[in-house]
Amino acid sequence: MATYCLTVARLQLALGQGARRFHVAAALNAKAKVAMSRFEPNSYINYDRLRSNIDIVRKRLNRPLTLSEKIVYGHLDDPSGQEIVRGRTYLRLRPDRVAMQDATAQMAMLQFISSGLPKVAVPSTIHCDHLIEAQSGGAQDLQRAKEVNHEVYNFLASSGAKYGVGFWKPGSGIIHQIILENYAYPGVMLIGTDSHTPNGGGLGCICIGVGGADAVDVMAGIPWELKCPNVIGVKLTGTLSGWTSPKDVILKVAGILTVKGGTGAIVEYHGPGVDSISCTGMATICNMGAEIGATTSVFPYNHRMRTYLEKTGRGEIAALANENQDLLVPDSGCHYDQIIEINLSELKPHINGPFTPDLAHPVSDIGSVAEKNGWPLDVKVGLIGSCTNSSYEDMGRAASLAKQALDKGLKCKAQFTVTPGSEQIRATIERDGYAKVLRDVGGIVLANACGPCIGQWDRRDVKKGEKNTIVTSFNRNFTARNDANPATHAFVTSPEIVTALAIAGTLKFNPETDFLTAPNGEKFKLVPPTGDELPARDFDPGQDTYQHPPTDGSSLKVDVNPQSNRLQLLEPFDKWSGKDLEDLQVLIKVKGKCTTDHISAAGPWLKFRGHLDNISNNLLIGAVNIENDAVNKIRNHLTGEFGGVPDVARHYKKHNVSWVVVGDENYGEGSSREHAALEPRHLGGRAIIVKSFARIHETNLKKQGLLPLTFSNPADYDKIRPDDKISIVGLKSFAPGKPLQAVIKHSDGSSETIELNHTFNETQIEWFQAGSALNRMKELQK
């Protein structure tokens, strides 16, 4: 296939000869050989190749480049011939590395095994952070997770060893913190199988969240496709101070752009205000950029990043970045498609929610807004940490508030949990006394893992259905996300505000103006939080939790028990028949917001992420059916009875009835989980028709051979009835830019035809025709 630079067969030959053909990851820098990471001493940073590509593209475009353009275009497979039009053309890129968290790595590694390749072509790592449930405390929860998930951890460790993938054991920390501490560096391009991979933008990287099939492409040495992003510039002026934190920047931006305002764009921060934000603070901002739909976010290289690199043992990388700083900042006079300006000196502390991360409120207003809307005022639980806010600085600022309360004899009125982002952070805050202060004020220090942020929380203080409020320093607060309770009102804010509200116990407390009462009756105000950006002493690395793959793992075996309920080898999906898709039954017409949490719930379902058939039992169980405003209750049009969504889908599949889902705006926002695409394909789905898609989910659907289609006229959503059948016609002449037609057949015998748009390019159409991207990859080996 001409659109692939290497066929898989040629790739296997190249790998066998040791002639890896990826750009930055394996090429040597003639001036200075600086290793990407202490864990990968034979993979070198190559700014010369980045510079060469940027020079070629700049001459072609004849204009100044933004920082994100430099890094993205600097990783083009063919910088001389690639068509580059923002928002229109598909770029073929050569990312430097791949990172996978354990919940998504299972399916990614199963797909890589199916590819038949002997070894990954780029540096890749697996991080065990998603399968540890928060119950009673870090040590106990970690030990229980190791026992419960032994089979999965063994599979990931052994497959990593066989195929050349580094393995970070459970307890090592959250993927994004590990990446920031060890693998991110200015100018790198990394893809990760988690939507918050953009965290690395705080260190001047282009880090993009993808599905597992995209990761397989990169690990196979195949150029990775990305629609050429638009660039949104956020100009920061002024200086952060007082109660205002980096988190407030992205909370404010989310309120401006909404959950889909960044779709198809990279958000690039710039301006004099940048220098008042720590490196880990910049990472916080980039991390939560996922909640506005952005492809990724990035900051320009500066002294804060240099200091962080030096403090995390990467002084040589900092020195090399200094020498190439012109590559790591935007060109003067570069053009942004949209500009937002924020004066940090005027920015106030924010709190966003409930139920959506873009509902922004100043903290000073949240009490009155909550009263007006009938939201519970009492804060039941405050939760700090997660991949968004678990840095040394975050913990220090939270501890400074806890210390003030303790000095006055106060403890938290609300329950309080603390999630360290990594083993290094945990060990360092233990050494420096922060963890003790946070425990003394009433906190429970959880395992170095995602925990409650992704629903891994065995919460027992409220019953399901009981209205309550929690405040977190997490990034996402969709309905039932944290504790599986749809009545929980979750608000996201900074760790400092979470700590203050946990101490006060109510949303009505404004720490900038309000007083607390000590046990002796003394009234006092909290002094604005303070905390060191980085530890005065070096970080304490804690326990060694990394397993490096052997030089040659070809003799190793990876076993998957056919009777396992956790792991299941993949069977290829069926190829396109060559005909139009006739009489697809509407499985469900979804009403309103439908995130990947609605499509493929996390929490207790995470244990089935390596078993496609079992996890398919959660398909769309959180989506609202427009027919009855109920969740997981749809009509089976073969029997006339109501049933759960996965049950009806299985019944249709058994009787050879293909089906379609109809949805609303920004369908599939949230996580990168490709299970939200694999499950409908596995259970007989053929197309998803919506008003608009979130970027990652749309790509994941294409990868699995489904048709993600959008209404040319969004009002046509209203024409489709829950009992309709839909035929998608025009597939024999399926081509980029050419709309398809849908014939809607109503149960009363009438019909109407509407136009459906798509964003498929030629390569992606071949995925559809082959049945999936993985099927197409296998075809190329023949």
C-alpha angles and dihedrals in degrees: 000000000000094000092066116075093211130022113226090246091057089044091056090052091049092049091048089056091047090242101136112188105202121118121231096008100068109009116104123239108234093208101047132357105220117171119233091228140355086246092058108042093167098055112083138199112243115193089164091069091045090051093048093052093046091051091052093050095043091054091048095048094036095210141094115278131225117233093254090051090052094053096039096043089041087066097050116135090220111019092173098053106025114116107231121197119146113242094005119057127062115239122215106217140184108215117199099227148356130229125190131187116220098254093056097029090070093065093036092054092044088055092046090052088052090054091069094226118144100219142001116269098215133040107280136177140193120214124199105214110113104064100061112102119210111233118130110351145314104284096041094044092049094050092049091049091052090054097043095044099037093120093051095044090049091051093050094045094047096043089047091052093048097047100036101259122143115236125214108198126227109282094036092105143251116328096239095051091048090050092050093048098045118011112025119093134160112287099014121133113215132171121203134187093237129078093231094059087113086081086096090068086084087074095048096266134133101231117171132190115230142163123264094260090060089051089052090055092054094043087051092055094247118139110260120229125226128167106247102263127232113229124235113195120211110194113203122200132170126029136285114243144152116007094347115104138180089265089066090062094062093038087057093045090049089054090052101043100029124212094304103031093098096048112135093010142097113225110222119193119206143148136085093297091069092079092062091063124082121234092251089047089056088050089054091055093048092045095059091044083090087074092065092051094251119160086228141313131234143187127208119255113267143153092282090062091045091054092048092051091050093047091051092053099263103112092138090058090049091052091050091048090052090055090052100037093129088068092051101056131057121268116254110262096020118157127243122196090221133008128208120187123205125182104211091199089063098038114114128207111275138202121194130204163330110233096349132052096223098062095102127193133170107245088238089064103040097089095056092040090052092050091049092050097041095245114157110265099199112090107224098183136011115201125190130182128040127136089298101055116013103107126130089256092051092051092045094052092047090048091051089061093044089052091054091052092047091050087059093046096256131133130185116291089202127056109268130204131185123202116191112213096222144001087257092056092044093051093045097049089047091052094046096047100247093115092053092051092049091049092047092055089056104277129143114213108220130200122289092264145093095273117152093007090074098031097270091134127117093207115186107164095087133034122242108270094027113128112237142145130239127178121207141175088224127116105236133048108173118157112294092353099129103036107007089249111125090199094060111109103212121193126190122213141133123305088247094057091043090054093047093048092046089054092047094039096215142082088226091073115103106190092200093063112007131089131228123214120231121215089259091057096257115146116220141165125225113248111232111274124265133190141159115262090222133004117277088227122046119281115274104234093205119198121000105250103164127106115196116208117246119255090249118024097163093112094053121101130221112203126197114188109227088217094053118122091198103051133037130175112236127252116207117257118244120269123247109275094226091246136097116273104255129198099354108186116232102243094188136345102216120218119214128327115018113178128175085264088062092045099043113008121216124204110074091006092066090086090069097051090111095049112068098190095050097045090049086074087080096055110146093334090143097048120108114239109223090210095067107001087243131128122234092003117109135151118259102220092200094057103020090231129119121245144153117295096246091044093054091044090053090049090053091048091050089054094044094250112147117207147197135215121220118205147172135238125331092004112194098021117161127036126038091231108145090198085085085067100033094054099057089045092049093050096050105273118149106177143014114209117192144147092253140344136224109243102244095044093050090054092046091054091052091049091057096050098258125132113241103195134174131209111256084211110035089207088069086078086079092056094065117087124202092247096048128120118218130203118200109209134185096053094127087067095034106158140158112279094008114117122228127224128237121202108204112206114197124206090243089066097256123119140189135190126228135179122247126198128210139183099218118141124200095273092049091050087056088054089055093047092048092048096249142002089260091054089052091050090054091049089059091059093063 
